[in-house]
Amino acid sequence: LADAAVERAPAHAAPARRGQAAALFVTAAPEATRRWLRQAAGWEAELAAARLAVAAGDDAPFLDSASPPAVWDRRLAWHLARLDRAEAQGDTSAAEAEGRELRELLDAAAASLPVAARARFRRLPRFERVLQRYAPAPASTPSVAGDDRWKQLASWAERLHRSERPERIVAHALEAALLLTGAERALFVVRDDSGALRVDAASPEIRGAAAFSRSVITHALAGEAALASVDALSDVRLEDAESVHQLAVRSVLAAPLREGRAALYLDDRLRAAAFDEADRALLESLAGLLGRALDAAERLRSERAAVFRLELLEADLRATVEAQREELVQLRGRVPEVVAESPKMRAALDLALRVAGSELSVLLRGESGSGKEVLARAIHSASARARAPFVAESCGALSDTLLESALFGHERGAFTGASEMRRGLFELAHGGTLFLDEVGEMSPALQAKLLRVLQERELRRVGGTELRAVDVRVVAATHRDLEALVADGRFREDLYYRLAVVTVALPPLRERSADLGPLVERLLARRGHGGTRVAPAVLAALARYDWPGNVRELDNELQRALVLAGDELRLEHLRPALTRGVPEGLSGDLDLKGQVRTLEARLLSEALVRTDGNQTQAAQLLGLSRYGLQKMMKRLGVAKDGSRVPA
């Protein structure tokens, strides 16, 4: 009998055969039958039992909320059976009441499920029909203060605040929107600089491209307030919205954020009136929290990027400062790069180094190419200004106009071609040393301006009006007889005495025969040919030459000869003017001290090379003590690796 009831219950539940169905249900032991039906046939059996109960008027088992198994199934089945009967009887009022009850029950049941399962639950054929046809009963007053969802929103706000990555913040907001409103889908839509709308993020159940109603979001962004529609398909505000009708959206809710540049968008394609005023208030608050969280995340990212850039800049500055410090330490610990073995050159160097520690102006006098700039750099390196710039300029190489602009700088538009402001050499050398070569070539007008800068320690750029303080030590140089120029009125006497506080005279190369050998070694090493051997006859030829161009001419001659030479520099590599009258094998240099120094330096270098810089072993090879070796290295200017310190 129970089997027959199960098989025939759906058919007997029809209104025309209500009595026979009730008789079968009652006769077949109701409790045992219902329990068996639930176990064997699930929802269909529950619905069949509900239809039989409705037909028999036996509602008590389905209204008993204390019944432990399948409470949701039993209540849903009972209301669906009552709705089916009302619709079959044509009772519109009863059907509307049952439909609203069933709709509220379905919404509550869906809310108890995970977000991913809600859409599948609502799309069950029997439920989908109810959700599309019936709306829940409107609340007389929207519940706000008493809605527990506001407490949930507070916890979501904390989660948004803790997140630092924008994509995680948006994902949390979409999840919160689904859980708080029961929506089918949630999207985060942004408006780019061109005004176009695009989906930036979507809830997990959306696969592929996420379609959405652009009209709804446009309305929400234009009004800067959340837009909710009870039935989007019949909403007069959206009657021209093609996207709403194409998507067959029944309920939509959109809230703008970030000053109308983005929106949270929710929709439900099954349920009419899915969102009420409480949902709109919740979404507006959530959108505000999301906007502030995204702004905070962007500020944090910008601040971290700025900190990272500052750290990189700081690291670069530290590396630069450290490199400069090491360079300065090496410079200060090094003997000035001036070859001074001859008595005259040694006297000039000693005087220059004695005045280097003072702030006195120095005038270097000597022939062109005699090494005045090298000595000026040695003075700067040995002074308290060594860490500041050393700037050099030849006064004879520029016209008055260009030299004035180069020394004092100019303002934009000061003269034709002055398209931008430029600082002069005095400003560039501030705190350091300015070397003015061939100062005797300067015109009287420019001499007066230079004198004012030296006296007042301030300058005015060409074309400017503002006075600028400068702190510069001037080292001047000339090959001319300034005293004779002063006597002739071609050089200002007051400027001469301002520049020539201390005068250092550099001897020409022809008076420095003891320096010739070390100079050759130094110049060859500077050109990367420190290992090139120089034949004794070459040194003899160089010593016999007059060298009108001094060290500069010697450097040029060696560069030319190196192009022709291989591992050894011989007489045939020199110009005929240097080799005229020098027989092969004759040294011609009778400077015993210079020759001995050259030999010592070569033997010392060879010993250090053989021992890979081991000073103890090199001293043993040379028959010296280690202390004696170190003194010789310092005196001869030989480095630990055996190379000579370049001039």
Secondary structure, DSSP 8 states (H G I E B T S, - for coil): -HHHHHHHHHHHTSGGGHHHHHHHHHHT-HHHHHHHHHHHHHHHHHHHHHHHHHHHT--HHHH-TT--S-HHHHHHHHHHHHHHHHHHHT-HHHHHHHHHHHHHHHHHHHHTS-HHHHHHHHTSHHHHHHHHH------SS---TT-THHHHHHHHHHHHHH--SHHHHHHHHHHHHHHHH--SEEEEEEE-TTS-EEEEEE-TT--SS----HHHHHHHHHHTS-EEES-GGG-GGGTT-HHHHHHT-SEEEEEEETTTTEEEEEEESS-TT---HHHHHHHHHHHHHHHHHHHHHHHHHHHHHHHHHHHHHHHHHHHHHHHHHHHHHHHHTS--S----SHHHHHHHHHHHHHHTS---EEEE--TTSSHHHHHHHHHHTSTTTTS-EEEEETTSS-HHHHHHHHH-B-TTSSTT--S-B--HHHHTTTSEEEEETGGGS-HHHHHHHHHHHHHSEEE-BT---EEE---EEEEEESS-HHHHHHTTSS-HHHHHHH-SEEEE---GGG-HHHHHHHHHHHHHHTT-TT-EE-HHHHHHHHHS--TTHHHHHHHHHHHHHHH-SSEE-GGGS-HHHHTT--TT------HHHHHHHHHHHHHHHHHHHTTT-HHHHHHHHT--HHHHHHHHHHHTB-TTS-B---
